[in-house]
């Protein structure tokens, strides 16, 4: 006759073993699932969108002293910066590196790869990044608060509800044109 | 497709079972998440902060003391900031919506840390895009720096040779709540849940 304490340990042990087996089996099943996705053989862009500060309402813009304007700064409904966000899934079977992004001049003056970090003192920093590695079979999210695409001097025609084209360039010279929905920052 | 769907379901079942086992496993399972306190630091007593006067996005001067009697939610940022600043202003917008009638007793203020580029006109375009009632304030760099220091806000220009951005501004991304008596009462870390901010601001309004 085992003590209740010992049988408790035995039950806990067998549960643990069962758990280990289940985890192992599920890992196998899941990796099989991933393998299926990789047959596409390309970098897949998911859910691309551009977050714009929409043009303010009519009454919002009031005449202000022009002497306070910046040096030759173009004003109007455009001229703002915008973040572009996207999830990239690497199904090429090899590691890839995103090295650049561009947009037509009708969309923005320039586009850059950036990273936002917020440190333990709550200081936010944004840095241009030279490239973004996307290991084989993995996904990298370009999302708010982390890696993202920065569009400079967004043009007035870029309105909520329209679609713009982002051209992604990879280290091997390959490019990927991705349509991105323009949405409001909210 | 049928096979994959079966695999997904099987995997889901396994995950569910595993988490059930983990939950039953006591000390063998992962530690139970402990109830975390609400994010945000309530200053008790509130900190005295100096009044300041800057240029409002409408072009007129405005002082913090003009907002006496209201709780003031403050965020320091700049209009060229494409990520953290719009995220926070969008959160402010949600806070205002969730406050309902209480929103009349709260002012939402965006203080520039980039006086050189953030003209009142540019600020007007920026802040009112989120909500027509939001207030943008800007002014000479020296004034902005003095105000920021009072709130423990750091900001610094960062330039990069390879960037076409001109310059970026590193800055503290916390939000601040000034109570109706003009004292700093709450500091929220970046990306605090708007519902939490609403709860805390409501408590502040009740106190007053």
Interface residues (C-beta under 8 A of the other chain):
Chain A: X12 X15 X16 X18 X19 X22 X23 X25 X26 X29 X30 X32 X33 X36 X51 X53 X54 X55 X56 X57 X59 X60 X61 X62 X63 X64 X65 X68 X69 X70 X73 X75 X77 X79 X80 X81 X82 X83 X109 X110 X112 X114 X116 X118 X121 X122 X123 X124 X125 X126 X127 X128 X130 X144 X145 X148 X150 X151 X152 X185 X186
Chain B: X4 X7 X8 X10 X11 X14 X15 X17 X18 X21 X22 X24 X25 X26 X28 X55 X58 X59 X79 X80 X81 X82 X83 X84 X86 X87 X89 X90 X93 X94 X116 X117 X119 X120 X121 X122 X124 X125 X126 X128 X129 X130 X132 X154 X158 X160 X162 X163 X164 X165 X168 X170 X171 X172 X173 X174 X189 X190 X191
